[in-house]
Amino acid sequence: MMLVLATDDLVVEGRSFSGFPLLLDSEGWPLEPVQSFLWHILAATGRVESKLTWDSYGRRLYDYFAFLEANGLRWDAEPMPHGLGVVARYRDWSLGELGLNPSTLNKRLNLVVRFYEWCKSQGHADHLPFGQREVRTLAHDGVLAHVGRSKSMTTKPTVMARENKPTIKFLTKDQVRICFGTKLDPSHRLLLHLMVRTGMRSCEARTFPARYVFNPRSRPDLAHGQMIRVEIHPGEMHIKFGKPRSVDVPWSLMEDMWSYSLHQREKRRQRSGTQPSALILTGNGTEFSKSAVVDVMKAVEQKVGFPVRAHMLRHTYGTYTLAALRKSSEFAGEPLLYVRDRMGHTDVQTTAIYLHLINQLDAQIVIAHEDEIDMLFAGVASPWMNGGND
């Protein structure tokens, strides 16, 4: 079997599905019923538009079915005692021979479980190859309610890997200062700024369009030092879940991006002879790939002497912005919802993890207000944009 991504030739009712994952058997035919399942959850329901998600789902299911094929197993094998079924064997192999992180494996298992549940509902299977158990959950009345909890029951598959609750890591204020005070390639530094100061994901920062950038001093409707609301759209850049949202860009960061676009970016663009849409370009004048950003983080780590990851930069934004807004007497909205919307979380409970991080912060680390976040970077933001490495 093989996994291929569809080209522009895959058109359904006038719409191109370029990038859609296709699982094919040895003769080149769609592998059923998994291909129909992929079409159902990624296209037919209309809920998943992101090609990044398409690719991810395709690779997760390919991994499972490739394991079955390599071991001569059928996806619809006869029922086996708990712990001996095909899904359990895949789990044990992934944890043992591959040494996968349990949380990574569970993302794959969640999709495999959904596949079997769909197959049973559609009549493709008459049983589930794993057990289920009832667990008690707490249902909150309202987004942030801490009282009036009602208990309910739900079922969970017993095949999931046991995982320890991950520790969310972020940078301290001093570590942020060190990062931005270290001589870095201008593009590398700008990637750090975008993620720490706006909460954008790595895929969003590296594909942030140049056309979103302007000289804030040319806008009479903007006051110096304010946060600038920028609407970002999945049709113009990579956005997880494929949903448009708005981010708030500090005035000084917008100035620096404008300066970068006029000088550093133009130098790099001329080297490639192309017209890339992304603002931030590599030394060769091309857009940054996912792996290239990983290399950027490794290069920064070597210079500063402590771990720096793209997700840590995003967590840094979420933690300090939420802490700042909760302490601010001037902010009239709900801090948790503000951070949720800026970071593009689909569920406020995802944003709520930062509440736990705030409780871990030392009083000297907490930033008092969003203005101070901007001031923290103002002293190191401008000098490197016109100089530095080419």
N, C-alpha and C positions, 0 to 999 in steps of 0.2 A: 504494500500500500504506500501511498505518498500523499503529501500535503502540498497543494499549490494554491496560489492566490490568483483570483480571477483577473483578467485584463478588462479593458474598456469594452470588449466584445460581449461581455455578459450584460445584456440589457433586458429588463423586464418592465413591461408597460411604459416604455419610453425612458426609464431611469437606468443609468449605468450603475452596476454593482462592482466596479473595479476594486480589487483588494479583498473581495469576499472569499473566505476560506473554503476550499474544496477538498474533501477527503476522497481519494480515488483508490479503487482496488487495483490488483496487479494487471488487469486488462484495461484500466483507464476509465472504468465506470464509477459513478458516485457510490460511495459505501453507504448502504442503507441499513437501518433507518437513521443513522447518525447524521447524514447530510440533511434529511428532512427536519431533524431536530434543530440543527444549526439554523436552517432557514426560518423555522418557527420562532426561535428566541431572538435572532438577530435582525430579521427582516420583516416577517409577517406581522409581528406585534407592533412594529414601528417604534419600539422603545430604545433600541440601541442603534445609534447613528455613527458612533466613533469607529474609524477603521482600526485604531489601536486596539479597541475591544474585540473587533472581528478577528484580528490576527491572534490576540491572546487566547480567545475561546477556541479557535481552530487548533492552535498548538497544544492546548491542554487536552483536548479530545484525541488529537493525533497521538500524543504520548501514551494515552491509555490503550488505544486500539493497536498501536504498534507493539506494546507489551503483550497484548493478547495474541497477536499474530506470531510474534517471536517464540511464544511458549506453547503454541498449538491449542489455545483456549478459545472457547466461543463466548461471545458477550451474553448470549441467552442460555448458558449452560444450566443443567438441572440443579435444583436447590441442593445446597450443601450445608453441613452443620456450621453454626456461626463461627467465624474466624477462618473458615476454609474456602469460602466463596471466591469468585474471580476478583471482586473488588478488594477484598481483604488481602489476597495474594499480591495484588498490585500495590497496595499500601505498604505491606511488609517489605517488598522488593525496593520500593522507592526510599523507605527509611533505612534499610539495611545496605544494599549494594550501592545505591546512588548516594546515600547520606544526605537526602534532602532535608531542609529545614521543615519541621512539622507545619508551620504556618503556610509555607509555600505549597506543600503537598495538599493541605486542606483546601486551598483555592482550586486545585485540580479535582479533588474529591467532591467538592460541592457541585461542580459542573457535571461530574459523572453521575452523582446522585440525582440531579435534576433530569439528566438524560433517561435514567431508568424509570423515574416517576412519570415522565412524559410518555415513555413507551408503554407503561402499564395503563395509563389513561387513554391511550390511543388504540389499545388492543394488540400492540406488538409483543407484549410480554404478559404472562399471567402471574408473575411473582417478582419480588424485589430480591436481589442477591445479597442482601444485608439485613440485619435486624434493626429494629427501631425501639426507642425507649421514650417514656413520657418524662418530661422535665417541667418543673414549676417555674413560671416567669412572673415578673412584676410588671404590671401595666400602670403607667403614670397618668394621672389626670392632668393633661396640659403639658407643654413642652418642658418646663422646668420645675414641675411640681415635686415637692419633697414629702408631701402628706397625701392622705387619701389613696394610697396604693391598693389596687385590687389584684388578687392572685389569680392566675389562669394556668392552664396546662397546654403544652404543645409537645410534638414528637420530634426527636432528633435521631439521625442514623447512628448506629453503634460503630460504624466502620471508620469514623473520623479519627485522625491521629491526635494523640494527647499533646497539647502544646502549653508551654509556660507563657503567661501573659507578658508580651514584649515590653521592654522599657523604652519609652519614647525619649530620644536623645535630641538635644538642642545645644546651641552655643550660648555661653554666658556673654554678658555685655563686654567684658574685657577681651574675650576671644574674638568677638565681632570686630572690635577696635584693632586687634592684631591683624586679622585678615585684611581689613581695608587699609591698614597702615603698611602692609607688605608690598614690595614692588612686584606687580603681576602684569602679565600681558593685558592690554586694555580690554580685549574681548572677554578674557577670563574674569576680570574684575567686574565688568558690567553684568555678566551672568550672575555673579554673587549678589550684586546690588539688587537686581530684579527679583531674585528669589527671597532675599531677606527682607526687603523693604515693601514688597507687594504681596508676598505669599504665593506667588505663581509656582506651579510645578516645573520640573526640569524641562518637560516637553513643551510647555507653554513659553518659558523664558527663551529657549533656543529658537523658537519659531515666531516670536513676537514680531509683528510686521513693522517694517521701517515707516510705512505710511501712517502709523499711529503716532509718530513722534513729530513734535513741532516746537517752535521757539515760544516758550510761555510768555516772554517779555513782549511778544507781538500781539498778545491777546488782552485788550483793555478790560475784558470782563473777568479777568483773573487777577487776584491779589497776590503779591509776592509772598512766598512761604506757604501758600495753601496746598492742600491735597487736591490733585487733579483727577477727576473721575474719567476713566477711559473704558469704553465699551469694547469688549473683545468678542470675536465671533468665530465659530468653528469652521466657517467657510474660508477663513483667511489664515488660520493657524491651528495647530494641534491643541485641542482642549479635551480633557478627559470627560467622558460621558456625552461629548458632542453638544453641550448646552452653552449658549451665549451667557455671559455675565459681565459684571463691571468690576474693575480693580481701581484702587486709589493710588496714584503715583505722586510721591512727594515732589514739590516744585523743583528742588535742587536736582533730583534724579532726572526729571524731564529735561532740565537744562543740560545735564551731562550727556543724556542720550542724543539730544539735538547736536551738541558739539561733536560727539562721536560719529554721528551720521554724516557730518560735513567733512570730517578729516580722516579718522582711522578707517571708517567703513569704506569711504570712497577709495582710499589707497588699496585696500584689500579687494574691493570689487573690480578695480582695473586689472588686477593680476589675473583674475579668472576670466575676464572678458564677458561675463554673464550679467544678468539682471535678477539676482535672488530677491525674494520678497522679504526675507527675515532681516531684522535690524543687525543682529550680531553675527559676524562672519569670522571664519577661521583665518589663519595666516595666508592660506591659498585663495581666499575670497569665496569660499563655499559655505553653505549653512552647516551648523553643527549637527552631527548625528547623536543618537542616544549614547553610543559607546564613546564618542568624543567628549561628551560632558563628563562621563565617568573618569576619563583620563585627566580632564581639567581638575576635578576634585582631588585626584591623586597628586597632581602637581602642586596644588595649593597645600595639601597635607605635608608634603615634603618640606615646604618652605616655612610653615608656621609651627610644625612640631606637634600637632594634635589632630584628632580625626575630624574631617570635614566631608560631609556627604550632602547631596542635593536635598534629600528629605529632611536632614537636620536644619538646613537653612529655612525651609518652609515651616518646620516646627518652631523655629526661633521666632519667625514672624507671628505665628498663631499665639504662642505663649506670651510674648511681650505686648502685643497689641491688645489682647484680651485683658491682661493685667493692667495696662495703662487705662483702658476705657472704663474698667470697673472702678478705678480710683478717681476718675475724672468727674468733677461736679458740673462740667460744661456739656458733657455728652448726654443727649436726651433720649437716645434710643436704647435698645437692648444689646449690650456688648456681644453676647453670644451669637445673636442672629446676624449682627454686623460682620463678625469674623467668619461665620458660616458662609454668608453671601460672597464675601471677598475671596475666600479660598475655594469656593465652588463645591462645598460638601453637599451631598444629597440628603443627609440626615443630620440634624443638629446634635444628635448623640455622638457623632464622630467628632464634632467640634468640642464637645464637652470634655474630651480627654485633656484639653488644655487647662481646665479647671483644676484637675489633679496635679498638673505640673506646676501651676502657680503656687499651690500649697507647699511645694517642695523648694520654692525659691527662697533664698536668703534675702532679707530686707535690703541689703546693699545691691542686689542684682536687679530687683524690680525697677522698671522705668516708670516714672511718674505720669507721663502724658505723651500722646502721639507726637506733639511738637518736639519733645526731647529725643524721640526716635530719629526725627529728621535732623536735629542738631547734632546727634551722635555721629552722623555720617557727613555732615556739612563740611567739616574741616579737612576731610580726606577725599571728598568726592570729585572736585574739579581739576586739580593739578595734573592728573594722569591722562585726561581725555585727549589732549592734543599731543602728548609726548609718549614716552614708554616704548615698548617693543613694537615693531612693525610686523 
